[in-house]
């Protein structure tokens, strides 16, 4: 994976985290995935180890869970 992936569900906690991540690492370095709008990517997030959103998956594959907006099972 060449870019970080930021998974979220669109809640206020997630939107704030998205804005902060983008300001820190830039839009060219992160793919934003809104799981509330694109449920087909929930399985992808789970494969990376995402348990809750908002979460950032680093290019190394490490998952950084940020705050707690919603559990991944709540999005299914």
CORCOR-V474492 format. One record per run of one state. SS is the DSSP state (alpha for helix, beta for strand, coil for the rest). FROM is the first residue (numbers start at 1). TO is the last residue. If there is no record, write none. Layout:
ss=SS from=FROM to=TO
ss=SS from=FROM to=TO
//
This chain:
ss=coil from=1 to=3
ss=beta from=4 to=8
ss=coil from=9 to=11
ss=alpha from=12 to=25
ss=coil from=26 to=26
ss=alpha from=27 to=29
ss=beta from=30 to=34
ss=coil from=35 to=38
ss=alpha from=39 to=48
ss=coil from=49 to=51
ss=beta from=52 to=57
ss=coil from=58 to=62
ss=beta from=63 to=71
ss=alpha from=72 to=75
ss=coil from=76 to=76
//
